[in-house]
Amino acid sequence: MRSHRALLYAIAGQAGWFVCVLSAAHDAAWVGVAFVAILLGLHLWLAREPNRELRLVLWVVVAAVPWETLLIRAGLIDYPHGTLWAGFAPPWLLSLWVLFAIQLNVLFRWLRGRWWLATVLGAVAGPLSFRAGAALGAAQMPDVALTMGVLAAGWALWVPVLVWIGQRSDGTGQLP
């Protein structure tokens, strides 16, 4: 059953990513935000301890805001659509962080205790996700090489830290 749940979360995560990125690229970012809100609601409904999972999601998003805003203000990345306040992370991008947070204790639980693997996965997958989003028109990177390097370093830290935090605030009720 656990593998079925992980597969569903993987499919929902990919669908959520595409909906957020493509809707932002087409100046309809609210569609991605709404889609992720529905996924969050389903996740909380399925969680054994929804309050713990909601706190985890909120913590992840609050931690993401300064990181994403720093990338924007440093001129490393620009989001031409779906931004409410210039110079700050757009809501659709924060929805991607919500999506990541709801996957921590289901899809990414296998990374627990595998900190080097989590670091490498973050360093590779994080920047590639941003690059793919830029290729689809949701973002622009004035200096691709520099931005990818900064993203690799950042995500090399983010993934293991968030997996560790997720483990300590797991409200999904799943066995380790």
C-alpha positions in Angstrom: 0.0 0.0 0.0 2.8 2.4 0.9 4.3 2.0 -2.6 1.0 2.8 -4.2 0.7 5.9 -2.1 4.3 7.0 -3.1 3.4 6.4 -6.8 0.3 8.5 -6.5 2.3 11.3 -4.8 4.9 11.1 -7.5 2.3 11.4 -10.2 0.5 14.2 -8.4 3.8 16.0 -7.8 4.8 15.9 -11.4 1.3 17.0 -12.5 1.4 19.8 -9.9 4.8 21.0 -11.1 3.6 21.1 -14.7 0.4 22.9 -13.9 2.3 25.5 -11.8 5.0 26.1 -14.3 2.8 26.1 -17.5 0.1 28.2 -15.9 2.7 30.7 -14.8 4.3 30.7 -18.2 0.9 31.6 -19.7 0.2 34.3 -17.2 -2.5 32.3 -15.4 -0.5 31.4 -12.3 -3.6 31.2 -10.2 -4.4 27.8 -11.9 -1.3 26.3 -10.4 -1.9 27.8 -7.0 -5.4 26.4 -7.0 -4.3 23.0 -8.2 -1.7 22.7 -5.4 -4.2 23.9 -2.8 -6.4 21.0 -3.8 -3.5 18.6 -3.5 -2.6 20.1 -0.1 -6.2 19.6 1.0 -6.1 15.9 -0.1 -2.8 15.4 1.6 -4.1 16.8 4.9 -7.3 14.7 4.6 -5.1 11.5 4.1 -2.7 12.4 6.9 -3.0 10.7 10.3 -2.0 13.9 12.0 -2.9 16.7 9.6 -1.9 19.5 12.0 1.7 18.2 12.0 1.8 18.1 8.3 0.3 21.5 7.9 2.9 22.9 10.3 5.6 21.3 8.2 4.2 22.8 5.0 4.0 26.2 6.6 7.5 26.0 7.9 8.9 25.0 4.5 7.1 27.8 2.8 8.2 30.4 5.4 11.8 29.2 5.0 11.5 29.3 1.2 10.4 32.9 1.0 13.7 34.5 1.9 15.7 32.0 -0.2 13.6 32.6 -3.3 13.5 36.3 -2.8 17.3 36.4 -2.4 17.7 34.7 -5.8 15.4 37.2 -7.4 17.0 40.3 -5.8 20.5 39.0 -6.6 19.4 39.0 -10.3 20.0 35.3 -10.7 16.4 34.5 -11.7 13.4 36.4 -12.9 9.8 35.4 -13.0 8.0 37.4 -15.7 4.5 36.3 -14.8 2.5 35.6 -11.7 4.4 37.9 -9.4 2.2 39.9 -6.9 5.1 42.1 -5.6 8.1 42.9 -7.6 11.3 41.5 -6.1 9.6 38.8 -4.1 8.9 35.1 -4.8 5.6 34.7 -6.7 2.8 32.7 -5.2 3.0 30.0 -7.8 6.6 29.3 -7.0 5.7 29.1 -3.3 3.1 26.6 -4.3 5.9 24.4 -5.7 7.4 24.5 -2.2 4.0 23.4 -0.8 4.1 20.5 -3.3 7.6 19.6 -2.2 6.7 19.7 1.5 3.7 17.4 1.1 5.9 14.9 -0.6 8.6 14.9 2.1 7.0 12.2 4.4 5.6 10.1 1.6 7.7 10.2 -1.5 11.0 11.3 -0.1 11.0 9.3 3.1 13.4 6.8 1.6 16.1 9.5 1.8 16.0 9.5 5.6 19.5 8.5 6.9 20.9 8.7 3.3 22.2 12.2 3.7 24.8 12.1 1.1 22.3 10.8 -1.4 19.9 13.5 -0.4 22.6 16.1 -0.9 23.5 14.8 -4.4 19.9 14.5 -5.4 19.2 18.1 -4.3 22.3 19.4 -6.1 21.2 17.8 -9.4 17.4 17.7 -9.4 16.8 21.2 -7.8 18.7 23.1 -10.5 17.3 20.9 -13.3 13.8 21.7 -12.2 14.5 25.4 -12.4 16.1 25.0 -15.8 13.1 23.1 -17.1 10.8 25.7 -15.7 12.8 28.4 -17.5 12.8 26.4 -20.7 9.0 26.3 -20.5 8.8 30.0 -20.1 8.0 30.4 -16.4 11.4 31.9 -15.5 14.4 33.6 -16.9 18.1 33.2 -15.9 20.3 36.0 -17.1 23.5 34.0 -16.2 22.5 30.3 -16.5 25.8 28.9 -15.3 26.0 31.1 -12.2 22.4 30.5 -11.4 22.7 26.8 -11.8 25.7 26.7 -9.5 24.0 28.7 -6.8 20.9 26.6 -7.1 23.0 23.4 -6.9 24.6 24.6 -3.7 21.3 25.7 -2.2 19.4 22.5 -3.1 22.3 20.4 -1.8 21.5 21.9 1.6 17.7 22.2 1.2 16.9 18.5 0.4 18.7 16.8 3.4 17.6 19.5 5.8 14.0 19.3 4.7 14.0 15.5 4.7 15.4 15.6 8.3 12.8 18.2 9.4 10.1 16.1 7.7 11.2 13.1 9.6 10.8 14.9 12.9 7.4 16.3 12.1 5.9 13.3 10.2 2.2 13.4 10.5 1.5 10.9 7.8 1.3 8.0 10.1 3.4 5.8 7.9 5.9 3.2 9.1 9.5 4.1 8.7 
